[in-house]
């Protein structure tokens, strides 16, 4: 027993790679199963008046829950119904205009055989997401989503591994097709994901951030000794330069000051001689993630927020860190 365990331990990496190759190959093969039935199913859901009810038992039930979550988050109303619970009262959640997607590797489990006739009586359309297109479930369904695989990643070809991966991938493909048809935008996605770092990336605007920062402002003729005081007092590492009308004409950063003194400029030098004339900006109302992208692309740590070229504030890299955008 010990020798067998040691031998297997030496092959852990090989076993893991073989499992991943098996599952990757199965997903790649699914492309050949995207047919007219898949297309009709997508259009049926898109044009339907009801919801999508996804059901299954065992591991298929777990995958069904994930598909429901993906559909809901991408604009297609969906709910989960456990196949075993359905025959003990939960079938009442299925309405006539709903479309029911039933997940099963074999398509011949006892729960499925009991559930399918009951589903058909509700008048709802039935979709089989199966790995056996000759099964009872497939033959009783209005649409078949073919998730046939060669074998499981399990060396005994028993534990649901490759089959559940294939079912999940096909569910993702279904959700993405519906997302595209609905022209579901990042703004729509943000409405359903307001929490956490992902939500902030999608909905947090630069206007929300600059409220916490004082705007460091100077004019072109201000001397460097005054520029230093302005930058130090506002603690954002820069000061924006404006003209007599208050329009943005440049920026002076900590880096500009260091380089200026290295070149021999003095405290009496005016800001106009060292300022950058093309500061990076974002418009008021832009998302904070846009400011982050500009910082990353230009290797800078702050961006000026403007409205009609009038500076309203500064978004600093530290602000994005504090908000959890990074």
N, C-alpha and C positions, 0 to 999 in steps of 0.2 A: 504493500500500500504506500509506504513512504517513498520507495523508488519510483512508483508510478507518478506520485505527486511531484517529485523533483523533475521527472522527465517532462511533465506537462508544464511546469513552471518555466522551463527553458524555452518552451514554445509559445509562451503567452503572446508575444508580439505577432508571431505568425498567425495564431488563431484569431487575434483581433483584426488583423489586416484582411484575412480571408472573409470574416464576417462582414466587414465594411464593403469589400469588393462584391460580395454576394448581393447585399442590399442596393448598392449603387447600380449594379447591372440590372436588377429588377426594376428600379425606377426608370432607367434609360429605356428599357423594353416597353414601358407603359406608353411611350410615344406612339407606338404602332397600334395601340388600342383606342386612341382618340379618334373616334369615328362619327358618323352621322347621328348615331344614338346619343352620344355625349353632347353634340351640338344641340340636338332637339331638347335634351334635358335642361341644358343651360337656358335656352330660350323659354322653356315652359316655366322655369322658376322666375326668370326675369319678368315675364308677362303675367305671372300669376297674381291673384288677389289675396292669397293667403300667406301663411308662413311656411318655413321649411322645418319639418320635424325629423330629427335624426335619431335612429334607434339601433340598438345592438345589444349583445349580451357578452359577458366575459371581457376579454381584451378588446373586442370590437366596440363595447360600450365605452371604454376609456377613449378610444380613437374618436368615437362619435361625439363625445364631449368636446374634444379639441376642435373638431370640424365646426361644431356649433359656435364655439368661441370665435373662431376665425371668420365665419359668416357674419356674426353679429358685429364684429369690429370693423367689417368692411362694407357695411350697408345693407346686408340681407338679413331680415328678421328671422331668427331661428331659435329652436328650443330642443332640449334633449328629452327623450323618453326611453327609459330602460325597457327592453323587450319583455323581461320577466314581469316587471311591475305593470306593464300595459294590460296584461290579462287579469290584473287584480285591481282595476279601477282607473289607472292612469290613461287608458285609451280615451277617456273623456276629454283629454286635452286636444285631441285631433279633430279639426273642423273640416267641413266638406271641401273648402277651397284650398286646404293645405296640401303640400307635397311632402310625402314621407320618403326619406332615404333610409334604407335598411342595410346595415353593414353585417356581412358574414363571410368568413373565408369559404366555408363549405356550401353555405346556402341551404343546408339540409338539417340544421339543428332542431330539436324538438320544440324549443320556444318559438323559432321562426315559423315552423309549420302550423303551430296553433295561432300565431299572431296574424299571418298574412290574410287568411280569409276574413278575419275581423276587420282588418284595415280596409279591405276591398269593399266591405259593407258600408263604410263611412262615405264612400264616393270620392275619396281623395286619390290623387295619382301616386303610384308606387314606383320608387327607383331602387334597383338592386345594385349595391356596390359590393361585388363579389369576386372571388378568385376562382369560381367554378361556374362557368356560363351555362352548363348543362344541369344546374341544380334546380330544386323545387322553387326556390326564391326567384331565380332568374327567369324561369318559365312563367311565373305568375306576375311579373312586373311589367310596367308600361315602358320603362327605360332600363337599360343595363349599362353600368359603368364597370368596365372590365378591368379588374386588378389581378389578372392571372400572374402567377410567379412560377419559377422553375422548382425551387425548393427553399425551405426555411434556412436561415443562417445557423440554426441549432443543428449540431452534428447528428442528432437523432431524427432530424426533420419533423420535430413535434412542436416545440415551443413556438408560439406565434412571435416571429421576429421580422423576417422579410415581408411577410404578408401584412402585418400591421403597418410597417413602414410604407408599403405600396398603397395601402388604403388611405393613409394620412396624406401622402403626396398627391393622390388623385383628388382628395378633398380640397387640398390647397389649390390645385389647378382649377377646380370648379369655382372656388371662391374668387380667384383672380380673374377668371372670365367674367363673372358677375360684376366684380369691381370695375372692370374696363367698360362693360356695357352701361353701367350707371355713371360713368365718368366721375368716379369717386376720387376727390382731390385730397391733398394733404391737409387742407382746412377741414374737410369732412372728417378725416381720420382723427384730427385733433379734438373734435367735439366728442368723440367716443373714448379718447385717451387723455383726459385732463390731468391725470395724476402722475407723479414721479418725474424722472429726468426726461423720459420720452415725451410726456405731455408738455413740459416746459419748452422743449425744443420746438414743438409744433405750435404753441399758442403764445408764449411769452414774447412781448414786443419790447423794442428798445425804449419806448415811452415809459414802460413800467419800471425800467432800471434807472434811468437818468434822474428820476425823482429823488434818489438818495444821494446824488452828487451835486456839488456846487460847480458852476461853470467857470473855469479860469479863462478870463478874457483880457487881451491886451490889444494895443494898436501898433502900427508899424514903427512909430517913432519912439516907443518905450525903450529905455535902456536896459541892458542885460541884468543889471543889479536889481531892477524892478521886476523883470521877468522871473528871476529866481525866486523873489518873494511871492509872486503870484502863483507860480507852480508849487512852491512849498506849502503855501497856505491852503490850496485846494486839494493837494495830495493825489493828483491823478497822473503825474509824470509828464504833463504837457500844458500848454496854454494855446488857445485859438487866437488867431489874429484877425481883426475885423477892420473894415473901413469906416468912414464917417456915417454911412447908412446902416451900419451893423451887419453888413454882408461878410461872409467868410472869405478871406483872401489868403490865409496861410495857417501854419501851425509851428510852434517851437516845442521840441521835446527835450527831455533830459539828455538824450543822446546828442541832439544838436548843440546843446550848451557845452558838453564835454569836448566835442570835436572843435567847437569855436575857440575854446581856451587853449587847446592843443595847437591850433594854428596861429595863436598870438593875439586873438581878439581880447578886448578888455571889458571891464564892467561898464564902460561908457559907450560901448558899441550899441547901436540901435537894433531892435529885433529884426528889422527889414533885411539886414545883411546876413542873417543866419537862418531865417525861417524857411520851412519847406512851403513851396507855393501850390502844391497839389495834395492837400490832406485827403486821406481816405474817409469817405462819408457813407452814411446810410440815411434814408429818409425817415422822418417821423412816421411811425406806424409799421415799419418793417419789423420782421421777426428777429429776435436776438440771435438766432442761429445764423442769420445772414451776416451779422456783425462778426460772429466767430469765424465764419468762412473767410471773410476779408482779412481778418487778423492772421489766420493760418497761411493764406496765400501770399501775404506780403511780409510775413515775419515781423509783425508789429504788435503792440500791446494795448492800443486804444484806437477807437474810431469815433469820429464826430457825427453827432445826430443833427440833421438840418431839416428845415422846412423852408422851401423857396430860397435856398442858399443862406438862410439865417441860422446860425448855430443855436441849438436848444440845450445841448448837453454833451457829455462824453460817456461812452461805454468803454470800460476798462476790462482787460482780461480777468482781473480779480473779481469783478462783478459777475462774470459768467461762471467763474469757479464757485463763488458763493451761492449762486442760484442753482448749481448742479447741472448746468448746461454741458460742462466738460466732464 
